[in-house]
Amino acid sequence: MAATVKLPKWGLTMEEATINEWLVPVGGRVEAGQALATVESEKVEMELPAPVGGVVAEHLVQPGETVPVGTALAVIVAGEEELARYGS
């Protein structure tokens, strides 16, 4: 089952953030809680943890892009078999 990673709201005044860098490439394995990307909001850089383990199927936001809280950032699938189905 695919899981969509969304930009969380880390602070009361946080409205948007910029993806600085993807730390796990498309096709790369990730564990739950592992840093998936670095994100900058309100001049503070944070690591975005993966909510689930699996394989990164897609980055929906490119580095340097600023998006509002709640935006879908990436898709993680359970494994290689689901990754193949996801791409088709």
Protein Blocks (a to p, Z undefined) as FASTA:
>chain_A
ZZddddddfbfklmbdcdfbdfbdghiacdehiafbdcdeehiacddddfbgcddfbdfb
dehiacdehiafbdcdfblmlmmmmmZZ
